Amino acid sequence: MQTIQSSLPGTRGTYGFFREALEPDGFTLANWDYNAGYLDKKLDEAGMVFLRIPVQVQEGELDSEDAWLELGTPFVLKHVYREGIESDVGYYSAVASAAMNQFQEPVDKDAAVDEHWMRKAEAMVRELERRFA
């Protein structure tokens, strides 16, 4: 995980405002409960590198359009998943295992982030700073 210094932390608005402003850019609400969550954007096609903006509820419940949120410090996060199938199990066991574990946990939830992705995320954060200024 690598944080991005910006003017976004402390920015306040309704969930509806942030959703409307960020959905066209591919941001989605992720890992949330009624008090906090993240606005995530996949940076790569494989869905392993994310720009993540924490949100904290100031008033209301997060899935409500009129809930007031405050943005936190954006960061880039990379997940690394196991590739391939297990070689020491039979075909039917591998298929059953894959069906049961299609939503597997990452092998590394906080892998090193390539500079390419950092530059892409920083440019996106700068654009958001301009939008929310």
N, C-alpha and C positions, 0 to 999 in steps of 0.2 A: 504494500500500500504506500502510495506517495501522495502527500497533500499538495494542493495548489493554492498558493497565497493569492487572495483576491478580495474584492470589496463585497462579495456576496454574503458572507456571514453577517447575520443580523438583519438581512433584508426580510421584510414581512409582507404578507399578502394572503389572500384566501386560497384554499386548495383549488377552487375553480379557476382563479386567475393563473396560478402556476401550471395547472393541468393544461389549460387552453394555450398558454404561452410556450409550453415545452413539448407537448405531445407531437406537434408537427415535426419537431427535430428528433423524434424517436425516443423521448424520455417516457418511462413508465414508473408507476409507484411500485416499490418492491420492499420486501422484508419489513412490513409495517404492522403496527398494532394501532390502537386508537389514540395513542399519545405521541408516537414517533415513527419514522420510517425513512426511506431513501427514494430520491428521484434518480433513476438509473438510465443510462444510455449505453448500449453496446457499442464499442468502438471497432470491433472486428466482426467479421462474418460468422466466425465460429462461436461467438458468444462467450469468449473467455476473458476479454478485457473490457472493463466498464469504467465510465465516468460516473461517479456516485456523489450526489449532493444530499447530505443529511437534512431532514426536516423535523422540527419539534413543534408540536401543537401548542398554541398559546391559548386558544379558546375553541371549544367544540370537539368534534370527533373527526379524525383524519379523513375518513371516506366521505365526509359531508362537504358539498360544494362551498358552504359558507364558513367552514372551519378556518380559523386564522393560524397561519404557520409562520415559523421563522427558519430561514435557511442557515445551515452550518457550513463548515469548511469543506469545499469539494476535494475529492481525492480520486486517484486512479487505482483500480484493483484488478489483479489478474488471477484467474483460477486456472489450475492445471488439472486435467482429468486423465484418468488411466485410459490408454488406447488399446484397441484389440480385444481379444477374448482370452480367457484363461486356457493355457495349453494343456494342463494336466487333467482336464475334465472332458467327458465325452460330448458329442455334438448336442444331444438332447439336454444334457445338464447345462451346457453353455447357453442354449436358447432359453431355457427356463430361468437361468440366472439373469440373463439380459432382460427378460420380460419383468422379472421381479425388481431389478435394479436400474431401470431406465432413467431414474432420477438420482443417480449416484452422487455421493459427496465428492467434492474435488479432492485429489491427492494432495494438492497444495492450494490452500485458500488465499494465500498471500505471496504469490511468486513475484520475482523481480519483474519490473515493468520496463520494456524496451523504450528507448528515447523517442522513437517514432510515435508511439502511443501517447507519451507525455506531451509532445509538441501538439498533436492533434487535440488532446483534451484541453491544454492551455489555451489554444486558439478558440475553442468552443466556450470556455469560461470567459474569455475576454469579450466575446460576442454577447454573452448573457449579461455581463457587467454593463455593456452599452445599452442593452434592452431595458434593464431594470434600474438604470440610473435616474 
